[in-house]
Amino acid sequence: MSRIGKAPIEIPAGVTVTVSGNDVTVKGPKGELKQTVNPDLTVTVEDGHVHVTRPSDDREHRAQHGLFRALIHNMIVGVSTGYRKEMELVGVGYRANAEGQVLELSLGFSHAIFIKLPKEIKVEAKSERNKNPLIILESDDKQLLGQVCAKIRSLRKPEPYKGKGIKFVGEVIRRKSGKSAGAK
């Protein structure tokens, strides 16, 4: 039994959830999101809560039950408070610059990398003296935000010897000791 799927989702003030057929639309102060739900599942809105129910205990229905409940919950949190990710550039000469929806990265390659971000994502680049440059991404869509962060991180993943690369703020990189560790 899906314990996640059974839990009702509370709708905060200022957020409206509408269900039409298989589509769930969530509107709030930060924006509007839409998700198509599996036709086997039923989504109901009553007493300020959203309930997702499944027709049977089939393996597929159990998996979909928890998944779509989590997706609807993420949409409600996104349009009410939004999501924010901070990424840090660790390395000598690594720089980030944001102009509008274009993010320019200098990551030690022979050329700068330009990434055009979707309009749903707000980007900000900070660089202070004696600190690593930061990229701050904000959006109401958790899936899109995670996908963009993964794309940015894939340009220069943190390496285990010196820890250089693009990492999330607070992420702990597993470090290796290098050649001198075995020599005695």
C-alpha positions in Angstrom: 0.0 0.0 0.0 1.2 3.4 -0.9 1.4 5.4 2.3 2.4 8.5 0.3 -0.5 8.2 -2.0 -3.0 7.9 0.8 -2.0 11.1 2.5 -4.3 14.1 1.6 -2.6 17.2 0.3 -3.6 20.4 2.1 -4.3 23.4 -0.1 -2.8 26.6 1.4 -4.6 30.0 1.2 -4.3 31.7 -2.2 -4.0 28.5 -4.1 -6.7 27.0 -6.3 -6.8 23.4 -7.6 -9.1 22.5 -10.5 -9.6 19.0 -11.9 -11.0 18.5 -15.4 -10.8 15.0 -16.7 -7.2 13.8 -16.4 -5.8 17.3 -16.0 -5.0 18.9 -12.7 -4.3 22.7 -12.8 -2.9 24.5 -9.8 -2.9 28.3 -9.7 -1.2 30.4 -7.0 0.7 33.7 -6.4 3.9 32.3 -8.0 2.3 31.0 -11.2 0.2 28.3 -12.8 1.1 24.6 -13.3 -0.7 21.8 -15.1 -0.2 18.0 -14.9 -1.9 15.2 -16.7 -2.8 12.3 -14.4 -3.1 8.6 -15.2 -6.7 8.0 -16.3 -7.0 5.1 -13.9 -6.5 7.3 -10.8 -9.2 9.7 -9.5 -8.3 13.1 -8.1 -10.8 14.9 -6.0 -10.8 18.3 -4.2 -12.9 18.6 -1.1 -12.7 20.6 2.2 -9.4 22.3 1.3 -7.6 19.0 0.6 -6.7 17.1 -2.6 -7.2 13.3 -2.5 -5.8 10.8 -5.0 -7.4 7.3 -5.1 -6.6 4.2 -7.1 -9.0 1.6 -8.4 -7.1 -1.6 -7.3 -3.9 -2.9 -5.6 -2.2 -3.7 -8.9 1.6 -3.0 -8.9 1.2 -0.4 -11.6 -1.6 1.4 -9.8 0.3 1.4 -6.5 3.3 3.0 -8.2 1.3 5.6 -10.0 -0.7 6.4 -6.9 2.3 7.7 -4.9 3.9 9.3 -8.0 1.0 11.5 -9.0 0.2 12.5 -5.4 3.9 13.6 -5.0 3.7 15.5 -8.3 0.5 17.4 -7.3 2.0 18.2 -3.9 5.2 19.6 -5.6 3.0 21.7 -7.9 1.1 23.2 -4.9 4.3 24.0 -3.0 5.8 25.5 -6.2 3.0 27.9 -6.9 2.7 28.9 -3.2 6.3 29.2 -2.0 8.4 28.2 -5.0 11.7 26.3 -5.2 15.3 27.6 -5.0 18.6 26.0 -5.8 22.0 27.4 -5.2 25.1 26.1 -7.1 28.7 26.9 -6.3 31.6 27.1 -8.8 34.8 25.8 -7.2 37.9 26.3 -9.2 40.5 29.0 -10.1 39.1 31.3 -12.8 35.6 29.8 -12.8 33.1 32.6 -13.3 29.3 33.0 -13.9 27.4 35.9 -15.3 23.7 36.1 -15.8 22.0 38.6 -18.2 18.2 38.0 -18.6 17.6 34.4 -19.4 21.2 33.7 -20.6 23.8 32.3 -18.2 27.4 32.7 -19.2 29.9 30.3 -17.6 33.7 30.3 -17.7 34.8 26.9 -16.6 38.4 26.5 -17.7 37.6 25.6 -21.3 38.9 27.5 -24.2 35.6 29.3 -24.7 32.7 30.5 -22.6 29.6 28.5 -22.3 26.2 30.2 -22.9 23.0 28.5 -21.6 19.6 29.9 -22.5 17.3 29.1 -19.6 13.5 28.6 -19.9 11.4 31.6 -19.1 9.9 29.9 -16.0 13.3 30.0 -14.2 14.8 33.1 -12.7 18.6 33.2 -12.5 21.0 35.3 -10.5 24.8 35.1 -10.4 26.8 36.4 -7.4 30.5 36.7 -7.1 32.2 38.2 -4.0 35.8 38.6 -3.4 37.6 35.6 -1.8 34.4 33.5 -2.2 33.3 31.0 -4.8 30.9 32.3 -7.4 27.2 31.4 -6.9 24.4 30.6 -9.3 20.9 31.0 -7.7 18.0 29.5 -9.6 14.4 30.0 -8.7 11.2 28.5 -10.2 7.7 27.2 -9.3 8.3 24.0 -11.3 10.4 21.5 -9.3 11.0 19.1 -12.2 12.2 21.8 -14.6 14.4 23.4 -12.0 16.1 20.0 -11.2 16.6 19.3 -14.9 18.2 22.6 -15.5 20.5 22.3 -12.4 21.5 18.8 -13.6 22.4 20.2 -17.1 24.5 23.0 -15.6 26.2 20.6 -13.2 27.0 18.2 -16.1 29.2 20.8 -17.7 31.9 20.4 -15.0 31.1 17.8 -12.4 33.0 18.0 -9.1 36.1 15.9 -9.3 37.2 13.8 -6.2 40.9 15.0 -5.9 40.7 18.8 -5.6 36.9 19.2 -5.5 36.9 21.5 -8.5 33.7 21.8 -10.5 30.0 22.9 -10.1 28.3 21.6 -7.0 25.2 22.4 -5.0 25.7 24.6 -1.9 26.0 22.3 1.1 26.8 19.2 -1.0 29.7 17.1 0.4 32.1 15.8 -2.2 33.7 12.5 -1.5 37.4 13.1 -1.7 40.3 10.8 -2.7 43.7 11.1 -1.3 45.8 10.9 -4.5 49.2 9.3 -5.3 51.1 10.2 -2.2 48.8 8.2 0.1 50.3 4.8 -0.8 54.0 5.9 -0.7 55.9 5.2 2.5 
